[in-house]
Amino acid sequence: MDSKARKISINELTKDLLRTANCAATGAIYMPLSTAFPELREIERADMLEYFNYFTTISIIGFTFMEIADSFKVDRDIDEASIAIQKILNDWKERPFESNNYDIMCNFLDTSDELQKQGLPFDVSIGAWIWINLNGSKKAT
């Protein structure tokens, strides 16, 4: 595959990633999560679904971002994928805060890493980051 075709492919993959992550976030509250964690139903009652979807989308993209180095064998591809994710996040129209979406994803990465160092499993650190931001006790911005 030539360089131009690979770049288009990586850019298309990141667009698909954003769409897929947003769909997964939107469906998550109505599916097994709200059954397993009834307190999540409060998110809808508090009219915070938009924020839940936003933070969940960011965390899904952040998780994917962490996997880039394991997904590509060529450093150039790793760099292109990282830049493409940064661009797609910064171009994304969802922007409920003054910070850009890429910086909020970096906050997710830093916070989940910090929470894991404190002993929380990775999946719990994801939920904790989302919950922290929904409750406003530690802003992502």
C-alpha positions in Angstrom: 0.0 0.0 0.0 1.5 3.4 -1.0 1.8 6.2 1.5 -1.2 8.2 0.3 -3.5 5.2 0.4 -2.3 4.3 3.9 -3.0 7.9 5.1 -6.5 7.9 3.6 -7.1 4.5 5.3 -5.9 5.7 8.7 -7.9 8.9 8.4 -11.0 6.9 7.5 -10.4 4.5 10.4 -10.3 7.4 12.8 -13.5 8.9 11.4 -15.1 5.4 11.9 -13.6 5.3 15.4 -15.4 8.5 16.4 -18.7 7.4 14.9 -18.5 4.0 16.5 -17.4 5.3 19.9 -20.2 7.8 19.9 -22.8 5.1 19.0 -21.4 2.8 21.7 -21.6 5.6 24.2 -25.1 6.4 23.3 -26.3 2.8 23.6 -24.3 2.0 26.8 -26.7 3.7 29.2 -29.7 1.8 27.9 -28.1 -1.6 27.8 -26.3 -3.7 30.3 -24.7 -0.8 32.2 -27.9 0.6 33.5 -29.0 -2.9 34.5 -25.7 -3.6 36.3 -25.5 -0.1 37.8 -29.0 1.3 38.4 -27.5 4.5 39.7 -26.8 5.3 36.0 -30.5 5.8 35.5 -30.0 9.0 37.5 -28.0 10.4 34.6 -31.1 10.4 32.4 -33.3 11.8 35.1 -30.7 14.6 35.7 -30.7 15.4 32.0 -27.0 14.6 31.7 -27.1 12.0 28.9 -25.3 14.4 26.6 -22.4 14.6 29.1 -22.4 10.9 29.7 -22.2 10.2 26.0 -19.5 12.7 25.6 -17.3 11.4 28.4 -17.9 7.8 27.4 -17.0 8.6 23.8 -13.8 10.3 24.9 -12.9 7.3 27.1 -13.5 4.8 24.2 -11.3 6.9 21.9 -8.7 7.2 24.7 -8.6 3.4 25.2 -8.1 3.0 21.4 -5.4 5.7 21.5 -3.5 3.6 24.1 -3.6 0.6 21.7 -2.1 2.4 18.7 1.5 1.2 19.5 0.4 -2.4 19.6 -1.8 -2.1 16.5 0.8 -0.8 14.0 4.3 -2.2 13.4 5.8 0.8 11.6 6.5 4.0 13.6 5.3 6.2 10.8 1.9 4.5 10.9 1.8 4.9 14.7 2.5 8.6 14.3 -0.1 9.0 11.5 -2.7 7.2 13.6 -1.9 9.4 16.6 -2.1 12.6 14.6 -5.3 11.5 12.9 -7.0 10.8 16.3 -5.9 14.2 17.6 -7.2 15.9 14.4 -10.6 14.0 14.5 -11.1 14.9 18.2 -10.2 18.6 17.7 -12.5 18.8 14.6 -15.4 17.0 16.4 -18.2 19.4 16.9 -19.0 18.2 20.4 -17.2 20.6 22.7 -19.0 21.1 26.0 -16.0 22.6 27.7 -13.4 25.3 26.9 -10.6 22.7 26.6 -10.2 20.9 23.3 -11.4 17.3 23.0 -7.8 16.0 22.6 -6.8 17.6 25.9 -9.8 16.1 27.6 -8.8 12.7 26.2 -5.3 13.2 27.6 -6.9 14.0 30.9 -8.7 10.7 30.7 -5.4 8.9 30.0 -3.6 10.6 32.9 -6.4 10.1 35.3 -7.0 6.5 34.5 -3.3 5.8 34.8 -3.2 7.5 38.2 -6.3 5.5 39.3 -4.7 2.3 38.2 -1.5 3.1 40.1 -3.8 3.5 43.2 -5.0 0.0 42.6 -8.1 0.3 40.6 -8.5 -2.1 37.7 -8.5 -0.4 34.2 -12.3 -0.9 33.6 -13.1 0.6 37.0 -10.7 3.6 36.3 -12.7 4.3 33.1 -16.0 4.3 34.9 -14.5 6.4 37.7 -13.2 9.0 35.3 -16.6 9.3 33.7 -18.4 9.4 37.1 -15.9 12.0 38.5 -16.6 14.3 35.5 -20.4 13.8 35.7 -20.3 14.7 39.4 -18.1 17.7 38.7 -15.7 16.8 41.6 -12.7 16.8 39.2 -13.1 18.5 35.9 -11.7 17.1 32.7 -10.9 20.6 31.5 
